[in-house]
Amino acid sequence: MDGLIHQVMSGIATGGIYASVALALVMIYQATHHVNFAQGEMATFSTYIALTMIDFGLPYWVAFVLTIIVSFAIGVAIERVLMRPMAHAPVLSSVGVFVGLLLIINSLSGWFFDYTIKQFPSPFPDEPMLGGFISGHELGSTGVTLAVLIAVYLFFRHTKLGLAMRAAAFNPASSRLVGVRVGWMLALGWGLAAAIGAVAGCMVAPIVFLDPNMMAGILLYAFAGALLGGIDNPLGAVLGGFAVGIIENLGGAYLVGTELKLTLALVIIVAVLTVKPSGLMGRTLYSRV
């Protein structure tokens, strides 16, 4: 029983990371109706920026906040420079840009920061918490992730800017008629997605260590969580991310082993796309023909 509780608690901790990345994927999907395959590489690059600041002597939390700000600016710049000209391009052209962005950022991470595995510091204590069922970093990272998710929820529900961003993603034409600057709302959405990804990268790096391919598997789990909850539903994506974290831990411990845990994400993706493509909390849209 103790082992089961430990796996569930650890699954919640890792699921929080997946939930953050899944939320970032959903935010960009709502704005562009495309999946940003480069989301994990953007988060990895941001984590390298944080490590560089820490190595220069900045306190962890100062570097953490500055990294979020820099990542937000990078996300806005990517939308303005790369994605805005592709607004009316065919779907395959946009997918090609996303894949190209993935390869470019991955190569830049290796070029600037080299390909050696680096240890990333954790601001949380190493001692086990809650009766030894969860580590200090897992508990702290879960708290940070929940704080970010709550802040994003409050931003979109209770601020005029958040409402404008939701309107621009849902109905750009009508939003323009009431004075919403849709182009900049989409850019801010990219910036927020990049900032959330930076938080996820900084929280997961102390666990998996930092290298240019750090987020490859995590992006797959996050994508599975987003599909499970609903790729067009931010709350569903968050809950799906937590669910995938628990499924991964339990499945890896009691079903397929740690070596084959990644296949669970593929199984979830195939199952959702086959049985309920809209996800558990997604909307199914019908149109008359």
NUTI-915576 format. One line per field, with one value per residue: residue in three letters; residue number from 1; x, z, y of N, C-alpha, C in turn. Coordinates in Angstrom, 2 decimals, padded with zeros to 5 digits. Atoms other than C-alpha are relative to their C-alpha. Layout:
# residues N
aa: ALA,...
i: NUM,...
n.east: X,...
n.up: Z,...
n.north: Y,...
ca.east: X,...
ca.up: Z,...
ca.north: Y,...
c.east: X,...
c.up: Z,...
c.north: Y,...
END
This chain:
# residues 289
aa: MET,ASP,GLY,LEU,ILE,HIS,GLN,VAL,MET,SER,GLY,ILE,ALA,THR,GLY,GLY,ILE,TYR,ALA,SER,VAL,ALA,LEU,ALA,LEU,VAL,MET,ILE,TYR,GLN,ALA,THR,HIS,HIS,VAL,ASN,PHE,ALA,GLN,GLY,GLU,MET,ALA,THR,PHE,SER,THR,TYR,ILE,ALA,LEU,THR,MET,ILE,ASP,PHE,GLY,LEU,PRO,TYR,TRP,VAL,ALA,PHE,VAL,LEU,THR,ILE,ILE,VAL,SER,PHE,ALA,ILE,GLY,VAL,ALA,ILE,GLU,ARG,VAL,LEU,MET,ARG,PRO,MET,ALA,HIS,ALA,PRO,VAL,LEU,SER,SER,VAL,GLY,VAL,PHE,VAL,GLY,LEU,LEU,LEU,ILE,ILE,ASN,SER,LEU,SER,GLY,TRP,PHE,PHE,ASP,TYR,THR,ILE,LYS,GLN,PHE,PRO,SER,PRO,PHE,PRO,ASP,GLU,PRO,MET,LEU,GLY,GLY,PHE,ILE,SER,GLY,HIS,GLU,LEU,GLY,SER,THR,GLY,VAL,THR,LEU,ALA,VAL,LEU,ILE,ALA,VAL,TYR,LEU,PHE,PHE,ARG,HIS,THR,LYS,LEU,GLY,LEU,ALA,MET,ARG,ALA,ALA,ALA,PHE,ASN,PRO,ALA,SER,SER,ARG,LEU,VAL,GLY,VAL,ARG,VAL,GLY,TRP,MET,LEU,ALA,LEU,GLY,TRP,GLY,LEU,ALA,ALA,ALA,ILE,GLY,ALA,VAL,ALA,GLY,CYS,MET,VAL,ALA,PRO,ILE,VAL,PHE,LEU,ASP,PRO,ASN,MET,MET,ALA,GLY,ILE,LEU,LEU,TYR,ALA,PHE,ALA,GLY,ALA,LEU,LEU,GLY,GLY,ILE,ASP,ASN,PRO,LEU,GLY,ALA,VAL,LEU,GLY,GLY,PHE,ALA,VAL,GLY,ILE,ILE,GLU,ASN,LEU,GLY,GLY,ALA,TYR,LEU,VAL,GLY,THR,GLU,LEU,LYS,LEU,THR,LEU,ALA,LEU,VAL,ILE,ILE,VAL,ALA,VAL,LEU,THR,VAL,LYS,PRO,SER,GLY,LEU,MET,GLY,ARG,THR,LEU,TYR,SER,ARG,VAL
i: 1,2,3,4,5,6,7,8,9,10,11,12,13,14,15,16,17,18,19,20,21,22,23,24,25,26,27,28,29,30,31,32,33,34,35,36,37,38,39,40,41,42,43,44,45,46,47,48,49,50,51,52,53,54,55,56,57,58,59,60,61,62,63,64,65,66,67,68,69,70,71,72,73,74,75,76,77,78,79,80,81,82,83,84,85,86,87,88,89,90,91,92,93,94,95,96,97,98,99,100,101,102,103,104,105,106,107,108,109,110,111,112,113,114,115,116,117,118,119,120,121,122,123,124,125,126,127,128,129,130,131,132,133,134,135,136,137,138,139,140,141,142,143,144,145,146,147,148,149,150,151,152,153,154,155,156,157,158,159,160,161,162,163,164,165,166,167,168,169,170,171,172,173,174,175,176,177,178,179,180,181,182,183,184,185,186,187,188,189,190,191,192,193,194,195,196,197,198,199,200,201,202,203,204,205,206,207,208,209,210,211,212,213,214,215,216,217,218,219,220,221,222,223,224,225,226,227,228,229,230,231,232,233,234,235,236,237,238,239,240,241,242,243,244,245,246,247,248,249,250,251,252,253,254,255,256,257,258,259,260,261,262,263,264,265,266,267,268,269,270,271,272,273,274,275,276,277,278,279,280,281,282,283,284,285,286,287,288,289
n.east: 000.82,-000.89,-000.55,001.05,000.17,-001.19,000.11,001.05,-000.49,-001.00,000.72,000.61,-001.08,-000.40,001.17,000.06,-000.86,000.71,001.15,-000.48,-000.32,001.26,000.69,-000.68,000.41,001.39,000.08,-000.39,000.97,001.21,-000.27,-000.42,000.55,-001.12,-000.78,-001.36,-000.92,-001.24,000.24,-001.00,-001.32,000.03,-000.14,-001.38,-000.85,000.23,-000.67,-001.42,-000.15,000.05,-001.25,-001.07,000.13,-000.40,-001.46,-000.58,000.09,001.31,000.79,000.85,001.31,-000.20,-000.22,001.27,000.91,-000.58,000.16,001.40,000.16,-000.72,000.74,001.20,-000.43,-000.35,001.25,000.62,-000.82,000.23,001.30,-000.06,-000.94,000.17,001.35,000.94,000.08,000.59,001.37,000.95,-000.70,000.57,-000.31,-001.30,-001.05,-000.15,-000.64,-001.41,-000.65,-000.14,-001.07,-001.25,-000.30,-000.50,-001.37,-000.88,-000.22,-000.79,-001.39,-000.52,-000.29,-001.26,-001.08,-000.31,-000.21,-000.61,000.89,-000.26,001.07,-000.31,000.85,000.72,000.28,001.38,000.11,000.73,-000.84,-000.12,000.59,001.34,001.11,001.28,-000.21,-000.93,000.63,-000.32,-001.21,000.21,000.12,001.29,001.04,-000.16,000.33,001.46,000.54,-000.27,000.84,001.38,000.07,000.02,001.28,001.03,-000.22,000.48,001.46,000.51,-000.30,000.93,001.39,000.32,-000.65,000.46,-000.95,000.25,001.25,-000.28,-000.76,000.95,000.89,-000.78,-000.23,001.28,000.63,-000.82,000.72,000.85,-000.86,-000.50,001.10,000.19,-001.22,-001.08,-001.14,-000.11,-001.39,-000.79,000.51,-000.63,-001.40,-000.04,000.24,-001.28,-000.90,000.41,-000.33,-001.45,-000.30,000.43,-000.96,-001.23,000.24,-000.05,-001.38,-000.79,000.44,-000.32,-001.43,-000.71,000.34,-000.47,-001.24,000.20,-000.69,000.89,001.15,000.62,001.46,000.59,000.98,000.99,000.96,000.90,000.95,000.87,000.92,000.97,000.89,000.85,001.01,000.89,000.94,000.66,-001.02,000.57,000.52,-001.14,000.20,-000.11,-001.40,-000.67,000.40,-000.59,-001.42,-000.13,000.40,-001.07,-001.09,000.33,000.01,-001.39,-000.68,000.59,-000.27,-001.41,-000.36,000.72,000.52,-000.93,-001.39,-000.46,-000.56,001.06,001.03,000.36,001.03,001.31,000.46,000.45,001.26,001.04,000.26,000.74,001.31,000.86,000.31,000.88,001.28,000.63,-001.02,000.15,-000.46,001.03,000.69,000.02,001.28,000.18,000.67,000.71,000.35,000.89,-000.58
n.up: 000.00,-000.03,001.34,000.84,-000.35,000.51,001.45,000.30,-000.35,001.00,001.24,-000.08,000.16,001.42,000.75,000.01,001.09,001.24,000.08,000.44,001.43,000.71,000.04,001.01,001.31,000.25,000.24,001.38,000.88,000.08,000.80,001.36,000.37,000.30,-001.17,000.05,-000.26,-000.56,-001.36,-000.89,000.28,-000.54,-001.45,-000.28,000.22,-001.14,-001.17,000.15,-000.35,-001.46,-000.55,000.27,-000.98,-001.31,000.03,-000.11,-001.39,-000.40,-000.81,000.81,000.32,000.90,001.32,000.40,000.46,001.22,001.08,000.45,000.78,001.26,000.77,000.51,001.13,001.11,000.56,000.78,001.19,000.93,000.64,000.87,001.11,000.74,000.13,000.56,001.47,000.34,-000.53,000.99,000.78,-000.14,-001.25,000.08,-000.08,-001.42,-000.67,000.37,-000.80,-001.37,-000.02,000.20,-001.23,-000.94,000.34,-000.15,-001.42,-000.54,000.43,-000.69,-001.39,000.00,000.46,-001.02,-001.36,000.26,-000.13,-001.22,-000.99,-001.08,-001.19,-000.24,-001.44,-000.47,-001.13,-001.06,-000.79,000.49,-000.95,000.32,-000.63,-000.13,-000.43,000.88,001.24,001.08,-000.30,-000.15,001.32,000.60,-000.67,000.37,001.41,000.11,-000.48,001.02,001.16,-000.34,-000.08,001.37,000.62,-000.60,000.51,001.39,-000.06,-000.44,001.04,001.11,-000.44,-000.78,000.50,001.33,000.99,000.15,000.74,001.40,000.60,000.22,001.10,001.24,000.37,000.30,001.18,000.38,000.80,-000.89,-000.93,000.70,000.13,-001.27,-000.33,-000.54,000.92,000.02,000.25,-001.23,-000.96,000.33,-000.40,-001.46,-000.28,000.22,-001.09,-001.22,000.17,-000.18,-001.43,-000.74,000.32,-000.76,-001.37,000.03,000.21,-001.22,-001.03,000.33,000.23,-001.11,-000.06,001.17,000.42,001.10,001.28,001.03,000.27,-001.29,-000.01,001.09,-000.56,-000.78,000.95,000.41,-001.10,-000.06,001.13,-000.39,-000.97,000.67,000.76,-000.93,-000.59,001.03,000.53,000.06,-001.33,-000.91,-001.24,000.32,000.25,-001.30,-000.68,000.76,-000.33,-001.29,000.16,000.70,-000.96,-000.88,000.82,000.33,-001.16,-000.36,001.08,000.00,-001.18,-000.18,001.23,001.12,-000.40,000.26,001.34,001.01,-000.45,001.05,000.86,-000.57,000.60,001.36,-000.13,-000.34,001.19,000.99,-000.54,000.01,001.38,000.55,-000.70,-000.24,000.45,-000.65,-001.38,-001.02,-000.30,001.20,000.68,001.33,000.84,001.16,000.98,001.04,001.34
n.north: -001.21,-001.16,-000.18,-000.54,-001.42,-000.71,-000.13,-000.97,-001.33,-000.37,-000.24,-001.34,-000.97,-000.04,-000.41,-001.46,-000.45,000.29,-000.91,-001.32,000.06,000.22,-001.29,-000.81,000.53,-000.37,-001.44,-000.26,000.67,-000.82,-001.19,000.32,001.31,000.88,000.41,-000.52,001.09,-000.55,-000.48,000.58,-000.59,-001.36,000.12,000.39,-001.18,-000.90,000.56,-000.33,-001.42,-000.07,000.55,-000.97,-001.08,000.53,000.15,-001.34,-000.41,-000.50,000.93,000.87,-000.54,-001.15,000.58,000.62,-001.05,-000.59,000.97,-000.07,-001.23,000.18,001.01,-000.67,-000.83,000.89,000.51,-001.09,-000.21,001.11,-000.20,-001.16,000.16,001.25,000.53,-000.97,000.14,001.28,000.01,000.54,001.02,001.35,000.68,000.67,-001.02,-000.34,001.14,-000.05,-001.05,000.50,001.01,-000.72,-000.72,001.02,000.37,-001.17,-000.30,001.11,-000.19,-001.19,000.39,000.73,-000.88,-001.01,000.52,001.31,001.14,000.76,-000.02,-000.93,000.08,-001.24,-000.06,-000.10,-000.93,000.66,000.92,001.38,000.94,000.49,-000.70,000.70,001.37,000.69,000.42,-000.92,-000.77,-001.43,-000.64,000.36,-000.78,-001.40,-000.21,000.10,-001.27,-001.03,000.28,-000.35,-001.46,-000.51,000.35,-000.85,-001.36,-000.03,000.06,-001.30,-000.98,000.13,-000.13,-001.20,-001.21,-000.40,000.50,001.43,000.16,-000.35,001.09,001.10,-000.38,000.03,001.40,000.66,-000.59,-001.16,-000.99,-000.79,-000.73,-001.20,-000.96,-000.72,-000.72,000.82,000.15,001.45,000.38,-000.10,000.98,001.27,-000.09,000.14,001.41,000.68,-000.37,000.70,001.42,000.14,-000.22,001.18,001.04,-000.26,000.48,001.46,000.41,-000.21,000.93,001.39,000.17,000.66,001.42,000.75,-000.64,-000.92,000.16,-000.55,000.85,000.27,-000.07,000.78,000.92,-000.75,-000.56,001.08,000.19,-001.17,000.09,001.02,-000.63,-000.97,000.73,000.70,-000.95,-000.80,-000.90,-001.35,-000.31,-000.17,000.75,001.41,000.31,000.03,001.24,001.09,000.08,000.67,001.40,000.71,000.18,001.13,001.23,000.33,000.57,001.29,000.94,000.33,000.77,001.25,000.58,000.17,-000.25,-001.37,-000.14,-000.11,-000.94,-000.95,000.60,-000.30,-001.24,000.33,000.73,-000.97,-000.82,000.81,000.34,-001.18,-000.34,001.03,000.11,-001.31,-000.97,-001.31,000.07,000.21,-001.26,-000.82,-000.20,000.59,-000.99,000.53,-001.03,000.48,000.01
ca.east: 000.00,002.84,004.34,001.01,000.60,004.16,003.52,000.30,001.92,004.88,002.45,000.64,003.97,005.07,001.51,001.71,004.61,002.64,-000.37,001.69,003.01,-000.44,-001.92,000.72,-000.14,-003.85,-003.29,-001.48,-003.93,-006.87,-005.17,-003.86,-005.67,-002.25,-000.12,003.18,005.65,008.44,006.89,009.27,012.36,011.29,010.96,014.40,016.02,014.40,015.76,019.26,018.77,017.82,020.88,023.14,021.76,022.23,025.80,026.45,025.52,021.88,019.65,017.44,014.12,015.48,016.77,013.43,011.39,013.79,013.62,009.84,010.04,012.65,010.66,007.52,009.40,010.77,007.27,005.90,008.83,008.26,004.61,005.39,008.27,007.43,003.78,002.06,003.06,001.70,-001.75,-003.51,-001.08,-002.10,-002.06,000.98,002.96,002.28,003.19,006.45,007.22,006.58,008.84,011.51,011.27,011.74,014.91,016.31,015.79,017.15,020.28,020.66,020.47,023.28,025.32,025.08,025.12,026.71,025.23,026.63,024.14,024.01,022.69,020.04,019.64,016.42,015.26,013.46,014.87,016.03,014.33,011.27,007.93,004.46,005.65,008.30,005.84,007.12,010.38,010.77,011.30,008.23,006.09,007.54,007.25,003.63,002.94,004.60,002.71,-000.64,000.12,000.84,-002.30,-004.46,-002.87,-003.59,-007.18,-007.74,-006.09,-008.39,-011.55,-011.23,-009.19,-010.16,-006.98,-007.64,-011.22,-009.93,-007.47,-010.23,-012.47,-009.70,-009.04,-012.75,-013.99,-011.34,-013.74,-016.25,-013.44,-012.03,-015.45,-015.48,-011.95,-009.86,-006.39,-006.51,-002.94,-001.45,-003.76,-002.39,001.15,000.43,-000.95,002.33,004.22,002.17,002.62,006.39,006.43,004.42,006.76,009.72,008.19,007.70,011.28,012.76,010.66,011.47,015.18,016.33,014.65,015.69,018.84,019.31,020.26,018.88,016.49,015.22,011.59,011.12,009.41,007.67,006.09,004.67,003.13,001.78,000.28,-001.38,-002.77,-004.06,-005.81,-007.21,-008.75,-009.63,-007.24,-009.64,-010.34,-007.67,-009.17,-009.50,-005.87,-004.71,-006.72,-005.54,-001.93,-002.36,-004.15,-001.36,001.21,-000.58,-001.14,002.52,003.76,001.32,001.75,005.52,005.61,003.03,002.33,005.01,008.13,010.12,011.72,008.38,006.58,006.68,004.53,001.70,001.54,001.28,-001.46,-003.42,-003.03,-004.20,-007.06,-008.38,-008.14,-009.93,-012.68,-013.28,-011.16,-012.59,-011.28,-013.12,-013.96,-013.64,-016.45,-017.73,-018.66,-021.24,-021.90,-024.66,-023.65
ca.up: 000.00,000.82,-002.61,-004.29,-002.39,-003.30,-007.00,-006.95,-005.17,-007.55,-010.45,-009.27,-009.09,-012.60,-013.83,-012.82,-015.25,-018.00,-017.16,-017.62,-021.01,-022.04,-021.13,-023.27,-026.18,-025.81,-025.67,-029.01,-030.48,-029.62,-031.34,-034.45,-034.51,-034.84,-032.33,-031.54,-031.90,-030.75,-027.32,-025.56,-027.29,-026.34,-022.70,-022.82,-024.26,-021.50,-018.88,-020.28,-019.95,-016.29,-015.64,-017.27,-015.00,-011.94,-012.97,-013.21,-009.53,-009.57,-006.85,-008.09,-007.84,-009.47,-012.37,-012.45,-012.80,-015.36,-017.39,-017.48,-018.74,-021.39,-022.47,-022.81,-025.09,-027.16,-027.59,-028.75,-031.17,-032.68,-033.33,-034.82,-037.04,-038.01,-037.40,-038.36,-042.07,-041.96,-040.72,-043.97,-045.16,-045.80,-042.84,-044.04,-044.42,-040.79,-039.64,-041.57,-039.75,-036.37,-037.20,-038.52,-035.38,-033.28,-035.15,-035.10,-031.37,-030.56,-032.57,-031.03,-027.53,-028.37,-030.15,-027.41,-024.34,-025.72,-025.60,-022.28,-019.56,-016.89,-013.34,-012.65,-009.07,-007.13,-004.75,-002.59,000.19,-000.58,002.46,001.94,002.78,003.79,005.56,002.98,000.13,-001.89,-002.15,-001.28,-004.92,-006.06,-003.45,-004.23,-008.00,-007.60,-005.57,-008.19,-010.99,-009.22,-008.50,-012.18,-013.29,-010.82,-011.95,-015.59,-014.74,-012.86,-015.67,-018.35,-016.23,-014.35,-016.44,-019.53,-021.32,-020.62,-021.89,-025.05,-025.64,-025.23,-027.61,-030.20,-030.10,-030.24,-032.89,-034.48,-036.92,-034.28,-031.93,-034.54,-034.91,-031.22,-031.27,-030.08,-031.64,-032.59,-033.92,-030.64,-028.62,-030.50,-029.88,-026.15,-026.21,-027.67,-025.02,-022.19,-023.62,-023.77,-020.19,-018.89,-020.73,-019.04,-015.63,-016.57,-017.81,-014.64,-012.48,-014.39,-015.04,-011.48,-011.95,-015.47,-015.79,-018.51,-022.12,-025.48,-025.73,-022.16,-023.03,-025.90,-023.85,-021.63,-024.67,-025.71,-022.26,-022.30,-025.74,-024.47,-021.52,-023.77,-026.02,-023.06,-021.47,-024.69,-026.98,-027.09,-023.34,-021.03,-017.85,-019.50,-020.65,-017.11,-015.63,-018.45,-017.66,-014.03,-015.09,-017.49,-014.74,-012.45,-015.26,-016.24,-012.72,-011.95,-015.36,-015.17,-011.69,-012.02,-015.70,-018.35,-016.38,-016.45,-019.83,-021.65,-019.83,-022.90,-024.80,-022.38,-023.79,-027.32,-026.20,-024.67,-027.83,-030.13,-027.81,-027.49,-031.22,-031.94,-029.30,-028.50,-030.59,-028.80,-025.43,-022.18,-021.72,-025.28,-027.48,-030.49,-033.22,-035.86,-039.06,-041.63,-045.16
ca.north: 000.00,002.40,001.77,002.52,005.79,006.79,006.12,008.13,011.08,011.06,010.80,013.92,015.76,014.78,015.22,018.86,019.30,017.59,019.76,022.94,021.88,020.60,024.00,025.73,023.42,024.17,027.92,027.89,025.37,027.62,030.55,028.76,025.37,023.75,021.84,023.54,020.67,023.01,023.68,021.29,022.73,026.25,025.15,023.51,026.65,028.72,026.33,026.81,030.56,030.10,027.92,030.51,033.24,031.02,030.24,033.99,034.26,035.33,033.84,031.02,032.83,036.00,033.91,032.08,035.28,036.79,033.58,033.77,037.35,036.50,033.43,035.53,037.94,035.07,033.62,036.99,037.40,033.95,034.74,038.13,037.01,033.41,032.62,035.87,035.57,031.99,033.02,032.06,029.41,025.79,023.43,021.48,024.70,025.63,022.11,022.43,025.68,024.05,021.10,023.43,025.53,022.37,021.43,024.97,025.54,022.08,022.81,026.27,024.75,022.35,025.03,027.65,025.42,022.16,018.67,017.50,016.61,019.32,019.25,021.85,023.09,022.78,025.53,022.99,020.77,017.23,015.69,013.47,015.07,013.86,010.77,009.97,009.50,012.47,014.39,018.05,018.98,017.05,018.78,022.20,021.80,020.71,023.85,026.08,024.38,024.75,028.42,029.03,027.21,029.17,032.45,031.62,030.71,033.99,035.95,034.55,034.67,037.95,040.40,042.41,041.38,037.72,038.08,039.78,036.95,034.34,036.25,036.59,032.86,031.92,034.36,036.63,038.32,039.41,040.44,042.82,044.42,045.39,046.78,043.84,043.78,040.13,039.97,041.14,038.91,035.91,037.13,037.46,033.91,032.68,034.62,033.12,029.62,030.13,031.46,028.50,026.16,027.85,027.15,023.50,023.23,024.68,022.35,019.15,019.79,018.85,015.45,014.44,016.62,019.20,018.47,019.68,016.72,016.97,017.73,015.28,012.57,015.12,016.78,013.41,012.88,016.45,015.93,012.75,014.73,017.50,014.98,013.04,016.12,017.92,019.76,022.74,022.79,024.33,022.85,019.46,019.58,020.35,017.49,015.24,016.10,015.09,011.90,010.95,011.51,009.07,006.55,006.75,006.07,003.28,001.67,001.90,000.40,-002.35,-002.98,-002.38,-001.42,001.80,001.04,001.00,003.82,006.06,003.58,004.36,007.89,006.47,004.08,006.97,009.08,006.27,005.30,008.86,009.56,006.29,006.35,010.05,012.46,015.51,014.27,013.70,017.40,018.64,019.88,017.97,020.45,019.64,021.57,021.24,020.34
c.east: 000.85,000.58,-001.02,-000.21,001.16,-000.10,-001.06,000.47,001.04,-000.66,-000.68,001.06,000.43,-001.18,-000.18,000.87,-000.70,-001.19,000.43,000.28,-001.26,-000.79,000.63,-000.38,-001.41,-000.14,000.36,-000.98,-001.27,000.20,000.24,-000.65,001.08,000.70,001.42,000.98,001.30,-000.16,001.04,001.38,000.07,000.18,001.43,000.95,-000.16,000.69,001.50,000.27,000.01,001.29,001.16,-000.05,000.43,001.51,000.72,-000.15,-001.34,-000.70,-001.01,-001.29,000.08,000.20,-001.29,-000.96,000.52,-000.14,-001.42,-000.22,000.66,-000.74,-001.27,000.36,000.36,-001.26,-000.70,000.77,-000.22,-001.32,000.06,000.82,-000.33,-001.45,-000.98,-000.06,-000.66,-001.48,-000.99,000.64,-000.69,000.49,001.39,001.15,000.24,000.67,001.49,000.76,000.21,001.13,001.36,000.42,000.54,001.46,000.97,000.30,000.82,001.47,000.63,000.35,001.32,001.17,000.42,000.46,000.65,-000.96,000.25,-001.16,000.42,-000.96,-000.63,-000.39,-001.49,-000.05,-000.65,000.89,-000.03,-000.75,-001.38,-001.06,-001.22,000.19,000.92,-000.58,000.38,001.21,-000.33,-000.15,-001.33,-001.14,000.08,-000.37,-001.50,-000.66,000.20,-000.91,-001.45,-000.17,-000.07,-001.35,-001.14,000.13,-000.50,-001.52,-000.59,000.22,-001.05,-001.45,-000.35,000.79,-000.51,000.93,-000.20,-001.27,000.21,000.77,-000.90,-000.91,000.74,000.24,-001.30,-000.62,000.76,-000.78,-000.86,000.83,000.55,-001.08,-000.22,001.32,001.13,001.10,000.39,001.45,000.84,-000.52,000.61,001.46,000.15,-000.27,001.25,000.98,-000.34,000.32,001.49,000.39,-000.40,000.94,001.31,-000.14,000.10,001.42,000.85,-000.41,000.40,001.50,000.75,-000.27,000.65,001.36,-000.23,000.88,-000.95,-001.25,-000.82,-001.51,-000.65,-001.07,-001.10,-001.05,-000.99,-001.04,-000.99,-001.02,-001.09,-001.00,-000.96,-001.09,-001.01,-001.04,-000.81,000.95,-000.50,-000.53,001.17,-000.13,000.14,001.44,000.78,-000.34,000.55,001.47,000.24,-000.35,001.09,001.19,-000.24,000.02,001.42,000.70,-000.53,000.29,001.45,000.40,-000.62,-000.41,001.08,001.46,000.45,000.52,-001.05,-001.08,-000.46,-001.07,-001.41,-000.57,-000.51,-001.33,-001.15,-000.37,-000.84,-001.42,-000.95,-000.41,-000.96,-001.40,-000.70,001.00,-000.09,000.50,-001.16,-000.80,-000.05,-001.39,000.01,-000.83,-000.65,-000.33,-000.88,000.69,-001.12
c.up: 000.00,-001.38,-000.95,000.26,-000.53,-001.51,-000.38,000.29,-001.01,-001.35,-000.03,-000.23,-001.45,-000.88,-000.03,-001.09,-001.34,-000.18,-000.49,-001.49,-000.82,-000.11,-001.05,-001.41,-000.36,-000.31,-001.44,-000.96,-000.14,-000.90,-001.47,-000.56,-000.53,001.31,-000.17,000.39,000.64,001.45,000.98,-000.20,000.52,001.52,000.38,-000.16,001.15,001.25,-000.06,000.35,001.52,000.62,-000.22,001.00,001.38,000.08,000.10,001.41,000.44,000.90,-000.87,-000.40,-000.86,-001.43,-000.55,-000.58,-001.29,-001.19,-000.53,-000.88,-001.36,-000.90,-000.60,-001.23,-001.21,-000.67,-000.86,-001.30,-001.03,-000.73,-001.00,-001.27,-000.87,-000.28,-000.61,-001.53,-000.45,000.38,-000.97,-000.89,000.14,001.27,-000.03,000.05,001.45,000.78,-000.31,000.78,001.43,000.10,-000.21,001.23,001.07,-000.27,000.22,001.47,000.65,-000.36,000.69,001.46,000.08,-000.39,001.09,001.32,000.02,000.38,001.24,000.98,001.20,001.17,000.26,001.47,000.31,001.19,001.22,000.74,-000.56,000.88,-000.47,000.80,000.08,000.31,-000.90,-001.33,-001.19,000.41,000.14,-001.33,-000.65,000.62,-000.39,-001.44,-000.23,000.46,-001.00,-001.20,000.27,000.09,-001.39,-000.66,000.55,-000.51,-001.43,-000.04,000.40,-001.07,-001.11,000.42,000.57,-000.41,-001.40,-001.08,-000.23,-000.79,-001.48,-000.70,-000.28,-001.19,-001.33,-000.47,-000.46,-001.29,-000.41,-000.73,000.88,000.97,-000.64,-000.09,001.28,000.49,000.61,-001.04,-000.03,-000.19,001.26,001.07,-000.27,000.41,001.51,000.40,-000.19,001.13,001.29,-000.09,000.21,001.46,000.84,-000.27,000.75,001.44,000.05,-000.16,001.25,001.11,-000.29,-000.13,001.18,000.09,-001.12,-000.49,-001.33,-001.19,-001.09,-000.30,001.26,-000.07,-001.05,000.51,000.75,-000.92,-000.46,001.08,000.07,-001.13,000.28,001.00,-000.63,-000.80,000.93,000.59,-001.01,-000.51,-000.11,001.35,000.98,001.30,-000.25,-000.24,001.30,000.74,-000.73,000.28,001.33,-000.12,-000.68,000.94,000.92,-000.78,-000.33,001.17,000.37,-001.07,-000.05,001.16,000.01,-001.30,-001.04,000.39,-000.43,-001.42,-001.06,000.39,-001.12,-000.93,000.55,-000.58,-001.42,000.03,000.30,-001.22,-001.02,000.50,-000.06,-001.42,-000.64,000.61,000.14,-000.36,000.68,001.44,000.98,000.28,-001.20,-000.60,-001.34,-000.83,-001.20,-000.94,-001.05,-001.36,-001.02
c.north: 001.26,000.28,000.60,001.49,000.82,000.21,001.03,001.42,000.49,000.27,001.35,001.07,000.11,000.41,001.50,000.59,-000.23,000.94,001.38,000.01,-000.22,001.31,000.91,-000.47,000.43,001.48,000.32,-000.66,000.84,001.21,-000.34,-001.26,-000.93,-000.35,000.49,-001.12,000.49,000.46,-000.54,000.60,001.43,-000.02,-000.36,001.19,000.99,-000.51,000.23,001.46,000.17,-000.51,000.96,001.15,-000.47,-000.15,001.35,000.58,000.56,-001.01,-000.75,000.70,001.26,-000.50,-000.61,001.04,000.63,-000.94,000.00,001.22,-000.14,-000.99,000.60,000.84,-000.85,-000.55,001.04,000.21,-001.10,000.18,001.15,-000.27,-001.22,-000.35,001.00,-000.07,-001.29,-000.09,-000.65,-001.05,-001.34,-000.68,-000.61,001.00,000.41,-001.13,-000.03,001.05,-000.47,-001.03,000.66,000.77,-000.95,-000.31,001.16,000.26,-001.11,000.16,001.21,-000.32,-000.74,000.87,000.98,-000.61,-001.38,-001.13,-000.84,000.15,000.85,-000.22,001.36,000.06,000.08,000.95,-000.63,-000.99,-001.42,-001.01,-000.46,000.75,-000.92,-001.48,-000.79,-000.43,000.88,000.81,001.48,000.70,-000.33,000.80,001.47,000.27,-000.11,001.29,001.13,-000.19,000.38,001.52,000.62,-000.26,000.86,001.43,000.14,-000.02,001.36,001.07,-000.07,000.24,001.36,001.24,000.31,-000.53,-001.50,-000.28,000.31,-001.11,-001.20,000.30,-000.08,-001.42,-000.66,000.53,001.26,001.08,000.89,000.83,001.26,001.07,000.80,000.61,-000.81,-000.14,-001.47,-000.45,000.02,-000.95,-001.38,-000.01,-000.15,-001.45,-000.83,000.32,-000.71,-001.49,-000.24,000.18,-001.20,-001.17,000.17,-000.47,-001.52,-000.50,000.13,-000.97,-001.44,-000.24,-000.62,-001.50,-000.78,000.47,000.73,-000.35,000.45,-000.82,-000.30,-000.13,-000.87,-000.95,000.72,000.61,-001.06,-000.28,001.17,-000.02,-001.04,000.57,000.99,-000.70,-000.68,000.94,000.76,001.06,001.43,000.46,000.15,-000.78,-001.50,-000.42,-000.09,-001.29,-001.22,-000.17,-000.69,-001.48,-000.81,-000.22,-001.18,-001.31,-000.44,-000.68,-001.37,-001.05,-000.42,-000.89,-001.39,-000.69,-000.27,000.17,001.39,000.18,000.26,001.01,000.93,-000.56,000.26,001.28,-000.26,-000.74,000.96,000.84,-000.77,-000.29,001.20,000.36,-001.00,000.04,001.35,001.10,001.36,000.00,-000.11,001.26,000.92,000.10,-000.70,000.95,-000.68,001.16,-000.62,000.09,-000.13
END
